[in-house]
Structure formats: C-alpha cells, structure tokens
Amino acid sequence: MFSFILFVLLFTGQQDQIKIKDAWIRPGAQDMNTAMYFTIKNNGSVTDTLYAVKSKLAQKTEVHETYSKDGMMGMRKAELVVIKPKSSFEFKPGGHHIMLIKLNKDLKSGNEGEITLFFKKTGEVKVKAKVKKPDIKKGS
Amino acid sequence: MIITKNKVRIFAMAAILTLSLYSCKPKLPVEMDLSREEFVLINQDSVEVTIPEILKNKISLAGYIFTHCPDICPMTTHNMYRVQKKLTSEEDILFVVISFDPDRDTPSVLKKYAELRDYDLNSWQLLTGKKEEINKLLDNVGVTAIAADSSFTESGELNYYFLHTDRISLVDKEAKVRKNYKGSTADINEIINDIKSLE
C-alpha cells in the first residue's frame, strides 16, 4: 500500500513538473518542412531533459536550433534540451524549434497537430497545437 | 566683437549652402546596380522573367530564401508581408522572393509556399531558375548560400539545409539596390520609411 501511494505521489509530481504552453505550428505544404514552437515550463525541483520528439505529422521529427555563423544563418539538430527547476525554455522563431521534416499532408491555418515530447524525468508529454500564420503585428 | 552686416550675410549664405548640399545628398546610397546585367529566371507560374526588367519602374523588396527552411526564411517573407500590409494601397511595391535552392524550389513549390501564406501573387514574384543563373544573381547581390547540415528520412530521402545570408533588399525603380536589411529580424517601420524616401 505504501509503495502504491508513493508511486502515485511520484507519478503525479512528475506529470505536474513539466507544462507546455503557447504551442503553435507554422503552415507548411505536404513533403516540405515546417516548425512548431512552444514554451516548456519546469515547475519541479529537479532538472529535466527533453531528449526525443515524435509525431505523425511528418516523416521525421527532430529538435533543431537556428544558429549564426560568419554572418549567415543556419539550422542544425539539437540533441538535448535541459530545463532547470523553476525555469522555462522557449522554442521560438529564430531559436530552438521542433522540426517537422517532410510533412505527411498540408498544414494550413486552422488545422491542428500533435507531437509527443520525451523527457528523462517526466516521460512522455503530448502537445496539441493549432497551425497558424504568425501575428501580422510581430515578426516571426 | 563687432558683427557687421557682411558677416551676417556670409554666415547666412554658408548655412544655406550647407543645407542645400545636405538635401541634395541621396539618403540611401546605391549599394549594387542590377540594371547592368540580365538574369533570366522563372516565376511561380512557370513564366520566364528577367531581372532587371521586372524591377524597373517599381520600388521592390527582395528576399532570398529556400522553401525547405522552416524558421528563418518564413520569418523573412513574413516581414515582407508585414510591410505590404502596413503600406497603403496607393503604394505600388513589388515583392520578389528569390530561391537559392532551385533544385527543390520548382515553380509549383514556390506557388504553394505563397498560397499557404496568402501572399497576393499580383504583387509577389517568387523566382527560381537555372542554378548558374541563380548563382550569378547571388554573386551580384552578395548573397551566400552553402549547403550545410543534412539528415535522412526513414525512407532514405536526403533533407539538407543551407547556411545562408539572411537578407531583404530594397531596390529602387532603376533596379539599383539601395539598402539591405537582416531579413528575419528586419524593422518594418525602417523599411517603410526607406520606401517612402525613394518615392
């Protein structure tokens, strides 16, 4: 009984540890690539690490980061994203993003998509997001 | 110190001369002249177009992208779109998107890219073409695009990305580049003010 209660407490704590907010997906055409953005909030007292991502939206899904080199811009795979306790990590235009490689179908404004994030401590976290054009008042 | 009428006149003339010289100075110097050479390209409707021909008699904003780019390049074209939305309908500006990935960016791919983002193809030209012609144009405008990181899908298809110049160029009615901006983070109010200074 004690073990069961402990398990429930631990499990519940882990689920509450990581919260995802403000998720959105940039429109993209079938067979092309697009990006998903959101903020990860770590409410827990221990560091957690995003180490993988999966989605049926595309043939391949990876965590990518945009970088600058010799005055030019590029993009590369990012293996791990570490989120310290009581802190947030933003996936945002011009920075880290979820790279949806070779979309299985068109993603148009108003559509919805889901991805699964894999954290070392929290485990699987499913994220649903609307496809939308960036805000006309903001650059992104 | 005695200030004579002559001294006042000389001072006034010097001030007028300085002001008139300042006002004659072009606000935006010519960065590059695209009117000296012809570049044959193909637009999103598979119609052959040439630079400088399409740039003449209109102020243009040109962005350089590849459509497999999910982040920086859509930010660049989104900034061009924001400029268009903020301008009044009286301002007749051409929005030109030049792909540095002609192998994958066919006219139909470019058209779909525009349609998904609601770009008005009456005022937008998305251009691809032969690799040599694209490279010649990129050399002229000082834009670099180098194939860099890549990955394979599960079906074994290669997906590659570019390390590239992040740029929007303002081009005047004589096909001369007057200013370059960092495309993905450009200040659209600055672009709009610069467009107005060329009208």
Interface residues (C-beta under 8 A of the other chain):
Chain A: R26 P27 G28 A29 M32 N33 T34 A35 Q59 K60 E62 H64 T66 K69 D70 G71 M72 M73 G74 M75 R76 K77 P93 G94 H97 M99 L100 I101 K102 D106 K108 K133 P134 I136 K137 G139 S140
Chain B: T67 H68 C69 P70 D71 I72 P74 M75 H78 N79 Y81 R82 K85 V109 K112 Y113 L116 R117 D118 T144 I146 A148 D149 S151 T153 E154 S155 E157 N159 Y161 F162 L163 H164 T165 D166 S184 T185 A186 I188
